[in-house]
Amino acid sequence: MADYRYLIVGGGMTGDAACKGIREHDKNGSIGLFAEESHDPYARPPLTKGLWKGKEESSIWRGTRDLDVEIHTGRTIVSLDLGAHAVTDDAGATHSYERLLLATGGTPRRLPSAPDDVIYYRTLDTYHRLRALAGAGVRATVIGGGFIGSEIAAALAMNDCTVTMVFPDTGIGAKVFPADLSLFVNEYYRSKGVDVLPGEKVAEISRAGSAGLRVVTADDRSIDSDVVVAGLGIEPRTDLAEKAGIPVEDGVLVDEYGRVEGHDDVFAAGDVARFLATLLGGLRRVEHEDHANSHGRCVGANMAGANTPYDYLPFFYSDLFELGYEAVGDVDSRLDTVAEWAEPNRKGVVCYVEDDKPRGFLLWDVWDKVEAARQFIGAADPVDRVAVRALMD
C-alpha cells in the first residue's frame, strides 16, 4: 500500500486549495503535503497588503491541518520516480503515492553578484525579515516596478520608510497599465514621498559600511540604503519535473484536468502549471492568488475523480496606497486599449483589445465587475464604448 493516496509537492496556497478539492470528493483518502518552508500553508497577498496595515498575522493561516492532511514542513522533495510512484526528500526518505501533484510554485528572480543582504520578497520569512528592518527614516530601495515592487514600495512608505524605487521601464506597472496611466502612477507615488527612478537598470549592489548597502545604476547613479528589496517576478519551479522527464515549456504542461502528458496519476497546478485558457485560447501560466485557489481546487478534485475541466478565467487585484484595481484576461500594455473614465486616472475601465475584440479588462477603482468583464471576453463581440462604460455603473 502507498504511503499516501495523494502526495502534494508544495506547501503554498495551491497545495492547500488542492487539499480542499480532494476533500470535496474523498473524505478519507490519505494526503501528504511537503512544504519547503517551515510553516503550514498561508495566504500570500497579506505579505504586501494587510499585514502592513495592521492585519493580524494569525489571519493568514489556511487551516490545512483541519482537513486531516499530514504536513511535512521544512522538507524539500529532491527527486521523483514516476515508475515506482515514489518521491525522495532532502533527508533521504522515500514516500510512495497513488496520485502526485506538483504545486512547486516559483523562485524569485535574483540579481547577479548581489550581496546576501538583498531581500527577494516572496515568503512569510522575508516579510518577517523586512518588517524587523522597516521603520521611521529607514532608507529602503525597492528594485522593480511591477506587481510586487509597487505593492511593497507603498507598504514601506506607509510605514514611514524613506523609499526609492528603481526599475528599467518608463513607469510603474508599465507592462500592464497603458502608458499614460503608468506615468500618472509615477507621479502619484512621488506625491506619497517615494523617489521614483524609472528607466534605471541596476548595475551593482555592494556593502557600504555600517551594515548599509549601495545600489549603483547603469547611469552611474548611487543610492545608499539601509535595506534593498527586489521584486523581479519569479521563474516557475520546474526542476523536479524536468529531471523526471515531464514536458516543460515555461511551466509544467498540463491538460484541462491538470494532468501531465503521459501520466494519468501525475498532476500540476498553480504558478508552475501551463494550462489551456479556454476563454482566451492558447496556453497560459498565471501567478496570482485567484488562480492558485481555483486551479488548485479544481485539480485536487480531479485527482479524487471529479473529472471536471478547468475553464475558469482567473483575476488579480492590487492596492497602491489609496488606489486599487482588479484585472482579468490579457492585460498587456502592448495591446490596443479603449478606456472610459468617470474621473481620469482615478476611476475607470480600460479594455484591452485585439482584432476589435475584448481580451482583458483593468477595473481601476471599479469593484465587483470581474464576472461581467469575463462575460464580455467570452462573448468576443466587437468592443462597444457604451458597454465598457456601463461596467462603472
C-alpha positions as CSV (number, residue, x, y, z in Angstrom):
1,M,0.0,0.0,0.0
2,A,1.2,3.5,-0.8
3,D,2.2,5.9,2.0
4,Y,-0.4,8.4,0.6
5,R,-3.3,8.2,-1.7
6,Y,-2.5,11.8,-2.6
7,L,1.0,13.3,-2.3
8,I,1.4,17.1,-2.8
9,V,4.8,18.7,-3.5
10,G,4.5,22.3,-2.4
11,G,3.1,24.0,0.7
12,G,1.7,27.2,-0.7
13,M,-1.9,28.3,-1.5
14,T,-2.2,25.9,-4.4
15,G,-1.3,22.9,-2.3
16,D,-3.8,23.9,0.3
17,A,-6.5,24.5,-2.3
18,A,-5.8,21.1,-3.8
19,C,-6.4,19.5,-0.4
20,K,-9.8,21.3,-0.2
21,G,-10.6,20.0,-3.7
22,I,-9.7,16.4,-2.7
23,R,-11.7,16.5,0.4
24,E,-14.8,17.6,-1.5
25,H,-14.7,14.2,-3.3
26,D,-12.7,11.9,-1.0
27,K,-13.3,12.5,2.8
28,N,-10.8,9.8,4.0
29,G,-8.0,9.3,1.5
30,S,-4.6,9.9,3.0
31,I,-2.9,13.2,1.9
32,G,0.7,14.1,2.5
33,L,1.9,17.6,1.8
34,F,5.6,18.5,1.6
35,A,6.5,22.2,2.2
36,E,10.0,23.7,1.9
37,E,9.0,26.5,4.3
38,S,8.9,25.8,8.0
39,H,5.2,27.0,8.0
40,D,1.9,25.4,7.3
41,P,0.2,26.9,4.1
42,Y,-0.7,30.6,4.4
43,A,-2.2,33.3,2.3
44,R,0.5,35.3,0.4
45,P,-1.4,38.6,-0.5
46,P,-1.3,40.0,3.0
47,L,2.5,39.9,2.9
48,T,2.4,43.0,0.7
49,K,-1.0,44.3,1.8
50,G,-2.9,43.7,5.0
51,L,0.0,42.9,7.3
52,W,1.5,46.3,6.7
53,K,-1.8,47.9,7.6
54,G,-2.4,46.3,11.0
55,K,-3.9,43.0,9.9
56,E,-3.2,40.2,12.4
57,E,-0.7,37.6,11.3
58,S,-2.9,34.9,12.7
59,S,-5.4,35.7,9.9
60,I,-3.2,34.3,7.1
61,W,-3.3,30.6,8.0
62,R,-5.3,28.4,5.7
63,G,-6.3,25.7,8.2
64,T,-4.9,22.9,6.1
65,R,-4.4,20.5,9.0
66,D,-8.1,20.7,9.7
67,L,-8.6,18.6,6.6
68,D,-6.7,15.7,8.1
69,V,-3.6,16.3,6.0
70,E,-0.2,15.1,7.1
71,I,2.1,18.2,6.6
72,H,5.8,17.9,6.4
73,T,7.3,21.4,6.9
74,G,10.9,22.2,6.2
75,R,11.1,19.3,3.7
76,T,12.2,19.6,0.1
77,I,11.4,16.9,-2.4
78,V,14.6,16.4,-4.5
79,S,13.6,13.6,-6.9
80,L,10.6,11.8,-8.5
81,D,10.5,8.2,-9.5
82,L,7.3,8.1,-11.6
83,G,7.6,4.5,-12.4
84,A,7.9,3.5,-8.8
85,H,5.2,6.1,-7.7
86,A,7.6,7.5,-5.1
87,V,9.4,10.7,-4.2
88,T,12.6,11.3,-2.2
89,D,13.1,14.2,0.2
90,D,16.2,16.1,1.2
91,A,16.6,13.9,4.3
92,G,16.9,10.8,2.1
93,A,13.4,9.4,3.0
94,T,11.2,7.9,0.3
95,H,7.5,8.4,0.2
96,S,5.1,6.5,-2.1
97,Y,1.9,7.7,-3.6
98,E,-1.1,6.8,-5.8
99,R,-1.5,10.3,-7.2
100,L,1.0,13.1,-7.3
101,L,0.5,16.8,-7.5
102,L,3.3,19.3,-8.4
103,A,2.5,22.6,-6.8
104,T,6.0,23.8,-6.6
105,G,5.3,27.5,-7.4
106,G,8.2,29.7,-8.4
107,T,11.5,31.0,-7.4
108,P,12.2,34.8,-7.2
109,R,14.5,36.1,-10.0
110,R,17.7,37.2,-8.5
111,L,20.3,39.9,-9.2
112,P,23.7,38.5,-10.2
113,S,26.5,39.1,-7.8
114,A,24.3,41.0,-5.3
115,P,25.1,40.5,-1.5
116,D,23.0,38.1,0.5
117,D,21.6,41.1,2.3
118,V,19.2,41.8,-0.6
119,I,15.7,40.6,0.2
120,Y,14.0,38.8,-2.6
121,Y,10.4,39.3,-1.4
122,R,8.0,36.3,-1.5
123,T,7.6,34.4,1.7
124,L,6.5,34.9,5.3
125,D,10.1,34.7,6.4
126,T,11.1,37.5,4.0
127,Y,8.1,39.5,5.4
128,H,9.4,39.0,9.0
129,R,12.9,39.9,7.9
130,L,11.8,43.1,6.2
131,R,9.3,44.0,8.9
132,A,12.1,43.9,11.5
133,L,14.2,46.3,9.5
134,A,11.4,48.8,8.5
135,G,10.6,51.9,10.4
136,A,10.8,55.7,10.5
137,G,13.6,57.1,8.4
138,V,14.9,53.7,7.3
139,R,16.3,54.1,3.7
140,A,14.7,51.4,1.6
141,T,15.4,50.8,-2.1
142,V,12.9,48.7,-4.0
143,I,14.1,47.2,-7.3
144,G,11.3,46.5,-9.6
145,G,8.2,48.5,-10.6
146,G,5.8,45.6,-11.3
147,F,3.2,43.9,-9.1
148,I,5.4,43.1,-6.0
149,G,7.7,46.1,-6.3
150,S,4.8,48.6,-6.5
151,E,3.0,47.0,-3.5
152,I,6.0,46.7,-1.2
153,A,7.2,50.2,-2.0
154,A,3.7,51.5,-0.9
155,A,3.8,49.3,2.2
156,L,7.2,50.6,3.3
157,A,6.3,54.2,2.6
158,M,3.1,53.9,4.7
159,N,5.3,52.6,7.5
160,D,7.5,55.7,7.4
161,C,10.4,54.4,5.5
162,T,12.3,56.6,3.0
163,V,11.6,54.7,-0.2
164,T,13.4,54.8,-3.6
165,M,12.0,52.7,-6.5
166,V,14.4,51.7,-9.3
167,F,13.2,49.9,-12.5
168,P,14.0,49.9,-16.2
169,D,10.5,50.6,-17.5
170,T,9.2,54.1,-18.1
171,G,6.6,53.8,-15.4
172,I,5.2,51.7,-12.5
173,G,3.2,48.8,-13.8
174,A,4.3,49.6,-17.4
175,K,3.8,46.0,-18.6
176,V,0.1,46.1,-17.6
177,F,-1.1,49.8,-17.4
178,P,-1.5,52.0,-20.5
179,A,1.4,54.4,-20.8
180,D,-0.5,57.5,-19.6
181,L,-1.8,55.7,-16.5
182,S,1.6,54.2,-15.7
183,L,3.1,57.7,-15.8
184,F,0.3,59.0,-13.6
185,V,1.1,56.3,-11.1
186,N,4.8,57.5,-11.1
187,E,3.6,61.0,-10.1
188,Y,1.1,59.6,-7.6
189,Y,3.9,57.7,-5.8
190,R,6.1,60.8,-5.8
191,S,3.2,62.7,-4.1
192,K,3.4,60.0,-1.4
193,G,7.1,60.7,-0.8
194,V,8.5,57.8,-2.9
195,D,11.6,58.7,-5.0
196,V,10.6,57.0,-8.3
197,L,13.5,56.4,-10.7
198,P,12.2,54.9,-14.0
199,G,14.4,53.9,-16.9
200,E,17.2,52.9,-14.5
201,K,18.9,49.5,-14.6
202,V,20.8,48.2,-11.6
203,A,24.5,47.7,-12.4
204,E,25.8,46.8,-9.0
205,I,24.9,46.4,-5.3
206,S,27.6,46.4,-2.7
207,R,28.0,46.8,1.0
208,A,28.7,50.4,2.0
209,G,29.8,50.2,5.7
210,S,27.8,50.3,8.9
211,A,25.6,47.5,7.6
212,G,24.4,49.7,4.7
213,L,24.1,48.9,1.0
214,R,24.9,50.9,-2.1
215,V,22.9,50.5,-5.3
216,V,24.6,51.8,-8.4
217,T,22.6,52.1,-11.7
218,A,23.9,51.7,-15.2
219,D,23.8,55.5,-15.5
220,D,26.2,55.7,-12.5
221,R,23.6,56.9,-10.1
222,S,24.4,55.9,-6.5
223,I,21.8,55.2,-3.9
224,D,22.8,54.4,-0.3
225,S,20.3,52.2,1.5
226,D,19.7,50.5,4.8
227,V,17.7,47.8,3.1
228,V,17.3,46.7,-0.5
229,V,14.2,44.7,-1.6
230,A,13.9,43.1,-5.0
231,G,10.6,42.3,-6.6
232,L,11.6,41.0,-10.0
233,G,9.0,38.3,-10.6
234,I,9.5,34.6,-10.4
235,E,10.7,31.6,-12.5
236,P,8.5,28.5,-12.4
237,R,10.0,25.7,-10.3
238,T,10.2,23.0,-13.0
239,D,13.4,21.3,-12.0
240,L,11.8,18.3,-10.5
241,A,9.5,17.8,-13.5
242,E,12.4,18.2,-15.9
243,K,14.6,15.7,-14.2
244,A,11.7,13.2,-14.3
245,G,11.1,13.7,-18.0
246,I,7.8,15.6,-17.7
247,P,7.1,18.0,-20.5
248,V,8.0,21.6,-19.6
249,E,7.6,24.9,-21.5
250,D,7.7,27.9,-19.2
251,G,5.9,25.7,-16.7
252,V,4.7,22.2,-16.5
253,L,2.4,21.5,-19.4
254,V,-1.0,20.2,-18.3
255,D,-4.3,19.3,-19.9
256,E,-7.7,20.8,-18.9
257,Y,-7.9,18.5,-15.9
258,G,-4.4,19.4,-14.6
259,R,-2.8,16.1,-15.7
260,V,0.7,16.0,-17.2
261,E,1.1,14.3,-20.6
262,G,1.6,10.6,-20.5
263,H,0.9,10.2,-16.7
264,D,-2.8,9.7,-15.6
265,D,-1.7,9.9,-11.9
266,V,0.6,13.0,-12.1
267,F,-0.8,16.5,-12.0
268,A,0.4,20.1,-11.7
269,A,-1.4,23.2,-10.6
270,G,-0.9,26.9,-9.7
271,D,2.1,29.1,-10.6
272,V,4.1,26.2,-12.0
273,A,1.4,24.9,-14.4
274,R,1.0,26.0,-18.0
275,F,-2.7,25.3,-19.0
276,L,-5.2,26.0,-21.8
277,A,-7.1,29.2,-21.2
278,T,-10.5,28.3,-22.6
279,L,-11.9,31.8,-23.0
280,L,-8.8,33.4,-24.4
281,G,-7.4,30.4,-26.3
282,G,-3.8,29.3,-26.1
283,L,-1.6,28.3,-23.2
284,R,-1.2,30.5,-20.1
285,R,0.7,30.4,-16.8
286,V,-0.8,32.6,-14.1
287,E,0.9,33.6,-10.8
288,H,-1.9,35.2,-8.8
289,E,-3.9,34.2,-5.8
290,D,-7.2,33.6,-7.6
291,H,-5.6,31.1,-9.9
292,A,-3.8,29.4,-7.1
293,N,-7.1,28.9,-5.3
294,S,-9.3,28.0,-8.3
295,H,-6.8,25.8,-10.3
296,G,-5.5,24.1,-7.1
297,R,-9.0,23.3,-6.0
298,C,-10.1,22.0,-9.5
299,V,-7.1,19.9,-10.0
300,G,-7.3,18.5,-6.4
301,A,-10.9,17.5,-7.1
302,N,-9.8,15.8,-10.4
303,M,-7.1,13.9,-8.5
304,A,-10.1,12.5,-6.5
305,G,-12.1,11.6,-9.6
306,A,-14.2,14.7,-10.3
307,N,-13.1,14.8,-14.0
308,T,-14.0,18.5,-14.3
309,P,-12.2,20.6,-16.9
310,Y,-10.7,23.9,-15.7
311,D,-12.5,26.6,-17.8
312,Y,-12.2,29.5,-15.3
313,L,-10.5,32.8,-16.2
314,P,-8.8,34.0,-13.0
315,F,-8.4,37.6,-12.0
316,F,-6.0,39.5,-9.9
317,Y,-6.0,42.7,-7.8
318,S,-3.7,45.2,-6.2
319,D,-3.6,48.0,-3.6
320,L,-1.3,51.0,-4.3
321,F,-1.7,53.4,-1.4
322,E,-5.3,54.6,-1.8
323,L,-5.5,53.4,-5.4
324,G,-6.7,49.9,-6.2
325,Y,-7.8,47.7,-9.1
326,E,-9.0,44.3,-10.2
327,A,-8.0,42.9,-13.6
328,V,-9.0,39.9,-15.7
329,G,-7.9,38.4,-19.0
330,D,-4.9,39.6,-21.1
331,V,-4.0,42.9,-19.6
332,D,-0.9,43.7,-21.6
333,S,0.1,47.3,-22.3
334,R,1.3,46.2,-25.8
335,L,-2.4,45.7,-26.8
336,D,-4.6,48.5,-28.1
337,T,-6.9,49.9,-25.4
338,V,-10.3,51.5,-25.1
339,A,-10.6,53.5,-21.8
340,E,-13.6,55.1,-20.2
341,W,-13.1,57.2,-17.1
342,A,-15.5,58.6,-14.5
343,E,-12.5,60.6,-13.2
344,P,-9.3,60.4,-15.2
345,N,-6.7,58.0,-13.7
346,R,-8.8,57.7,-10.5
347,K,-11.9,55.7,-11.5
348,G,-12.5,54.0,-14.8
349,V,-12.3,50.9,-17.0
350,V,-9.6,50.0,-19.5
351,C,-10.5,47.4,-22.1
352,Y,-7.6,45.6,-23.9
353,V,-8.4,45.0,-27.5
354,E,-7.2,42.6,-30.2
355,D,-8.9,42.4,-33.6
356,D,-11.6,44.7,-32.2
357,K,-12.5,42.1,-29.6
358,P,-12.0,42.4,-25.8
359,R,-9.1,40.4,-24.4
360,G,-8.9,41.8,-20.9
361,F,-10.1,44.5,-18.5
362,L,-8.5,46.7,-15.9
363,L,-11.1,47.8,-13.4
364,W,-9.5,50.9,-11.8
365,D,-11.3,51.6,-8.5
366,V,-14.2,49.7,-10.0
367,W,-15.3,46.8,-7.9
368,D,-17.4,43.6,-8.2
369,K,-17.4,43.8,-12.0
370,V,-15.0,40.9,-12.8
371,E,-17.7,38.5,-13.7
372,A,-19.3,41.0,-16.1
373,A,-15.9,41.6,-17.7
374,R,-15.4,37.8,-18.1
375,Q,-18.7,37.7,-19.9
376,F,-17.6,40.4,-22.3
377,I,-14.4,38.5,-23.0
378,G,-16.2,35.2,-23.6
379,A,-18.8,36.8,-25.9
380,A,-16.0,38.1,-28.1
381,D,-18.2,40.8,-29.6
382,P,-16.7,44.0,-31.1
383,V,-15.8,46.5,-28.4
384,D,-18.5,48.9,-27.6
385,R,-17.6,52.1,-25.6
386,V,-21.1,52.3,-24.1
387,A,-20.8,48.7,-22.8
388,V,-17.3,49.4,-21.4
389,R,-18.5,52.5,-19.6
390,A,-21.5,50.5,-18.2
391,L,-19.1,48.5,-16.1
392,M,-18.8,51.5,-13.9
393,D,-22.5,51.6,-13.1
